[in-house]
């Protein structure tokens, strides 16, 4: 997979950081890559045969459903689930609305919130 042309998000992107972490963990060093500006641009480029990419399933749900893209089983697909940290942002010094408080509480109590960015095994 290292010789495959990799399509990736711009530097500083959380998706790129997660993908680079996965590749590093699996000792995959892409020899050639291109940086594209959006997940959909990457998905369309993959669909056109330009290379492969690591993208969140949610971001490519429709192209997968339409058969424009296919998931490729690889070393990370053997029961390892990669979680990516998400950040809850809010305006400083502004009280949260009741729905925002409920969401914050839900996120804070999530069993995966402490493991974000780390691999975990799931039962087959």
C-alpha atoms as an extended CHARMM CRD file, in Angstrom:
* protein
*
       124  EXT
         1         1  UNK       CA              0.0000000000        0.0000000000        0.0000000000  PROA      1               0.0000000000
         2         2  UNK       CA              2.9660000000        2.3240000000        0.4270000000  PROA      2               0.0000000000
         3         3  UNK       CA              3.4680000000        2.5690000000       -3.3560000000  PROA      3               0.0000000000
         4         4  UNK       CA             -0.1760000000        3.4900000000       -3.9280000000  PROA      4               0.0000000000
         5         5  UNK       CA             -0.9800000000        7.1290000000       -4.6750000000  PROA      5               0.0000000000
         6         6  UNK       CA             -2.5480000000        8.5190000000       -1.4930000000  PROA      6               0.0000000000
         7         7  UNK       CA             -5.0290000000       11.3900000000       -1.5430000000  PROA      7               0.0000000000
         8         8  UNK       CA             -5.1990000000       13.3300000000        1.6900000000  PROA      8               0.0000000000
         9         9  UNK       CA             -6.6730000000       16.4010000000        3.3380000000  PROA      9               0.0000000000
        10        10  UNK       CA             -4.6940000000       19.5620000000        3.9520000000  PROA      10              0.0000000000
        11        11  UNK       CA             -2.0960000000       19.7750000000        6.7040000000  PROA      11              0.0000000000
        12        12  UNK       CA             -3.6870000000       20.5530000000       10.0560000000  PROA      12              0.0000000000
        13        13  UNK       CA             -6.9000000000       18.6860000000        9.2460000000  PROA      13              0.0000000000
        14        14  UNK       CA             -8.1330000000       16.2950000000       11.9260000000  PROA      14              0.0000000000
        15        15  UNK       CA             -8.9220000000       13.7160000000        9.2520000000  PROA      15              0.0000000000
        16        16  UNK       CA             -5.3810000000       13.9360000000        7.9090000000  PROA      16              0.0000000000
        17        17  UNK       CA             -3.8920000000       13.6360000000       11.3960000000  PROA      17              0.0000000000
        18        18  UNK       CA             -6.0170000000       10.5440000000       12.0690000000  PROA      18              0.0000000000
        19        19  UNK       CA             -5.0740000000        8.9930000000        8.7070000000  PROA      19              0.0000000000
        20        20  UNK       CA             -1.3630000000        9.7070000000        9.2540000000  PROA      20              0.0000000000
        21        21  UNK       CA             -1.5960000000        8.1200000000       12.7040000000  PROA      21              0.0000000000
        22        22  UNK       CA             -3.2010000000        5.0000000000       11.2310000000  PROA      22              0.0000000000
        23        23  UNK       CA             -0.5670000000        4.7430000000        8.4910000000  PROA      23              0.0000000000
        24        24  UNK       CA              2.2740000000        5.2940000000       10.9750000000  PROA      24              0.0000000000
        25        25  UNK       CA              0.8560000000        2.6940000000       13.3760000000  PROA      25              0.0000000000
        26        26  UNK       CA              0.6160000000        0.1650000000       10.5380000000  PROA      26              0.0000000000
        27        27  UNK       CA              4.1320000000        1.0840000000        9.3070000000  PROA      27              0.0000000000
        28        28  UNK       CA              2.8150000000        2.2580000000        5.9390000000  PROA      28              0.0000000000
        29        29  UNK       CA              4.8350000000        5.0460000000        4.3490000000  PROA      29              0.0000000000
        30        30  UNK       CA              3.1300000000        6.4250000000        1.2270000000  PROA      30              0.0000000000
        31        31  UNK       CA              5.7260000000        7.1320000000       -1.4490000000  PROA      31              0.0000000000
        32        32  UNK       CA              3.4290000000        9.4710000000       -3.3880000000  PROA      32              0.0000000000
        33        33  UNK       CA              0.5570000000       11.6220000000       -2.2100000000  PROA      33              0.0000000000
        34        34  UNK       CA             -1.5260000000       14.6380000000       -3.1220000000  PROA      34              0.0000000000
        35        35  UNK       CA             -3.2290000000       17.1430000000       -0.8550000000  PROA      35              0.0000000000
        36        36  UNK       CA             -6.8110000000       18.0880000000       -1.7100000000  PROA      36              0.0000000000
        37        37  UNK       CA             -9.0590000000       20.6740000000       -0.1190000000  PROA      37              0.0000000000
        38        38  UNK       CA            -12.1770000000       18.7430000000        0.8370000000  PROA      38              0.0000000000
        39        39  UNK       CA            -13.4230000000       15.2640000000        1.7090000000  PROA      39              0.0000000000
        40        40  UNK       CA            -15.7950000000       15.2860000000       -1.2720000000  PROA      40              0.0000000000
        41        41  UNK       CA            -13.0050000000       16.3430000000       -3.6400000000  PROA      41              0.0000000000
        42        42  UNK       CA            -10.9600000000       13.4210000000       -2.3540000000  PROA      42              0.0000000000
        43        43  UNK       CA            -13.9250000000       11.0420000000       -2.6910000000  PROA      43              0.0000000000
        44        44  UNK       CA            -14.5830000000       12.1760000000       -6.2900000000  PROA      44              0.0000000000
        45        45  UNK       CA            -10.8800000000       11.8220000000       -7.1340000000  PROA      45              0.0000000000
        46        46  UNK       CA            -10.8160000000        8.2910000000       -5.7210000000  PROA      46              0.0000000000
        47        47  UNK       CA            -13.9750000000        7.4710000000       -7.7080000000  PROA      47              0.0000000000
        48        48  UNK       CA            -12.1930000000        8.7400000000      -10.8500000000  PROA      48              0.0000000000
        49        49  UNK       CA             -9.2630000000        6.3860000000      -10.1880000000  PROA      49              0.0000000000
        50        50  UNK       CA             -6.7130000000        8.9490000000       -9.0070000000  PROA      50              0.0000000000
        51        51  UNK       CA             -5.6820000000        7.0260000000       -5.8950000000  PROA      51              0.0000000000
        52        52  UNK       CA             -6.8940000000        5.8540000000       -2.4970000000  PROA      52              0.0000000000
        53        53  UNK       CA             -7.7170000000        7.6620000000        0.7230000000  PROA      53              0.0000000000
        54        54  UNK       CA             -8.7040000000        7.2120000000        4.3290000000  PROA      54              0.0000000000
        55        55  UNK       CA            -11.9250000000        9.1010000000        4.9760000000  PROA      55              0.0000000000
        56        56  UNK       CA            -14.6520000000        8.8450000000        7.5860000000  PROA      56              0.0000000000
        57        57  UNK       CA            -17.4050000000        6.4870000000        6.4620000000  PROA      57              0.0000000000
        58        58  UNK       CA            -19.9530000000        9.1710000000        7.2880000000  PROA      58              0.0000000000
        59        59  UNK       CA            -18.2990000000       11.5360000000        4.7870000000  PROA      59              0.0000000000
        60        60  UNK       CA            -18.6320000000        9.0540000000        1.9150000000  PROA      60              0.0000000000
        61        61  UNK       CA            -21.9120000000        7.3950000000        2.8570000000  PROA      61              0.0000000000
        62        62  UNK       CA            -23.7230000000        8.3970000000       -0.3490000000  PROA      62              0.0000000000
        63        63  UNK       CA            -20.8840000000        7.5490000000       -2.7970000000  PROA      63              0.0000000000
        64        64  UNK       CA            -20.5680000000        4.1400000000       -1.0750000000  PROA      64              0.0000000000
        65        65  UNK       CA            -24.3120000000        3.5240000000       -1.2880000000  PROA      65              0.0000000000
        66        66  UNK       CA            -24.3540000000        4.5100000000       -4.9770000000  PROA      66              0.0000000000
        67        67  UNK       CA            -21.4190000000        2.1990000000       -5.7510000000  PROA      67              0.0000000000
        68        68  UNK       CA            -19.1460000000        5.0670000000       -6.7680000000  PROA      68              0.0000000000
        69        69  UNK       CA            -16.6640000000        4.0810000000       -4.0560000000  PROA      69              0.0000000000
        70        70  UNK       CA            -15.7820000000        0.8330000000       -2.3310000000  PROA      70              0.0000000000
        71        71  UNK       CA            -14.2830000000        0.2010000000        1.0620000000  PROA      71              0.0000000000
        72        72  UNK       CA            -10.9790000000       -1.5890000000        0.8610000000  PROA      72              0.0000000000
        73        73  UNK       CA            -10.2640000000       -4.1030000000        3.5810000000  PROA      73              0.0000000000
        74        74  UNK       CA             -6.8080000000       -3.5560000000        4.9240000000  PROA      74              0.0000000000
        75        75  UNK       CA             -4.7660000000       -4.0410000000        8.0600000000  PROA      75              0.0000000000
        76        76  UNK       CA             -6.8920000000       -1.5150000000        9.9790000000  PROA      76              0.0000000000
        77        77  UNK       CA            -10.0860000000       -3.4030000000        9.0850000000  PROA      77              0.0000000000
        78        78  UNK       CA             -9.3230000000       -6.4720000000       11.2050000000  PROA      78              0.0000000000
        79        79  UNK       CA            -11.5660000000       -5.5110000000       14.1150000000  PROA      79              0.0000000000
        80        80  UNK       CA             -9.7390000000       -2.3310000000       15.0580000000  PROA      80              0.0000000000
        81        81  UNK       CA            -11.9170000000        0.7430000000       15.2830000000  PROA      81              0.0000000000
        82        82  UNK       CA            -10.1480000000        4.0910000000       15.0520000000  PROA      82              0.0000000000
        83        83  UNK       CA            -11.7660000000        6.9100000000       16.9290000000  PROA      83              0.0000000000
        84        84  UNK       CA            -11.0030000000       10.5090000000       16.1540000000  PROA      84              0.0000000000
        85        85  UNK       CA            -11.2380000000       13.1980000000       18.8120000000  PROA      85              0.0000000000
        86        86  UNK       CA            -13.9320000000       15.7950000000       18.3270000000  PROA      86              0.0000000000
        87        87  UNK       CA            -13.9430000000       19.1160000000       20.1210000000  PROA      87              0.0000000000
        88        88  UNK       CA            -16.9600000000       20.7580000000       21.6740000000  PROA      88              0.0000000000
        89        89  UNK       CA            -16.7340000000       24.4890000000       21.0260000000  PROA      89              0.0000000000
        90        90  UNK       CA            -18.8800000000       27.2070000000       22.5160000000  PROA      90              0.0000000000
        91        91  UNK       CA            -18.8400000000       30.9460000000       22.9620000000  PROA      91              0.0000000000
        92        92  UNK       CA            -16.8910000000       32.0980000000       25.9760000000  PROA      92              0.0000000000
        93        93  UNK       CA            -18.9150000000       33.6450000000       28.8140000000  PROA      93              0.0000000000
        94        94  UNK       CA            -22.2200000000       32.6460000000       27.2610000000  PROA      94              0.0000000000
        95        95  UNK       CA            -24.5860000000       30.3650000000       29.1680000000  PROA      95              0.0000000000
        96        96  UNK       CA            -25.4230000000       27.0890000000       27.4710000000  PROA      96              0.0000000000
        97        97  UNK       CA            -28.9810000000       26.4090000000       26.3780000000  PROA      97              0.0000000000
        98        98  UNK       CA            -30.6860000000       23.3610000000       27.9370000000  PROA      98              0.0000000000
        99        99  UNK       CA            -30.1140000000       21.2370000000       24.7740000000  PROA      99              0.0000000000
       100       100  UNK       CA            -26.4340000000       22.2610000000       24.6870000000  PROA      100             0.0000000000
       101       101  UNK       CA            -26.0410000000       21.3520000000       28.3890000000  PROA      101             0.0000000000
       102       102  UNK       CA            -27.6650000000       17.9620000000       27.7560000000  PROA      102             0.0000000000
       103       103  UNK       CA            -25.3550000000       17.3370000000       24.7880000000  PROA      103             0.0000000000
       104       104  UNK       CA            -22.2570000000       18.3610000000       26.7920000000  PROA      104             0.0000000000
       105       105  UNK       CA            -23.2610000000       16.0070000000       29.5800000000  PROA      105             0.0000000000
       106       106  UNK       CA            -23.8050000000       13.1910000000       27.0900000000  PROA      106             0.0000000000
       107       107  UNK       CA            -20.3740000000       13.7550000000       25.5080000000  PROA      107             0.0000000000
       108       108  UNK       CA            -18.6180000000       14.0510000000       28.8820000000  PROA      108             0.0000000000
       109       109  UNK       CA            -20.1310000000       10.7400000000       30.0410000000  PROA      109             0.0000000000
       110       110  UNK       CA            -19.4470000000        8.8700000000       26.8070000000  PROA      110             0.0000000000
       111       111  UNK       CA            -17.4140000000        5.6640000000       27.3500000000  PROA      111             0.0000000000
       112       112  UNK       CA            -15.3490000000        6.4740000000       24.2490000000  PROA      112             0.0000000000
       113       113  UNK       CA            -14.5480000000       10.0880000000       25.1130000000  PROA      113             0.0000000000
       114       114  UNK       CA            -11.4460000000        9.0350000000       27.0570000000  PROA      114             0.0000000000
       115       115  UNK       CA            -10.2440000000        6.8100000000       24.2040000000  PROA      115             0.0000000000
       116       116  UNK       CA            -10.5770000000        9.2110000000       21.2790000000  PROA      116             0.0000000000
       117       117  UNK       CA             -7.6970000000        8.8210000000       18.8490000000  PROA      117             0.0000000000
       118       118  UNK       CA             -6.7530000000        5.4130000000       20.1910000000  PROA      118             0.0000000000
       119       119  UNK       CA             -7.4760000000        2.0590000000       18.5580000000  PROA      119             0.0000000000
       120       120  UNK       CA             -9.7720000000       -0.3870000000       20.2650000000  PROA      120             0.0000000000
       121       121  UNK       CA            -10.7810000000       -3.9280000000       19.3990000000  PROA      121             0.0000000000
       122       122  UNK       CA            -14.3870000000       -4.7830000000       18.7850000000  PROA      122             0.0000000000
       123       123  UNK       CA            -15.9110000000       -8.2410000000       18.9350000000  PROA      123             0.0000000000
       124       124  UNK       CA            -16.4620000000       -9.8200000000       15.5100000000  PROA      124             0.0000000000
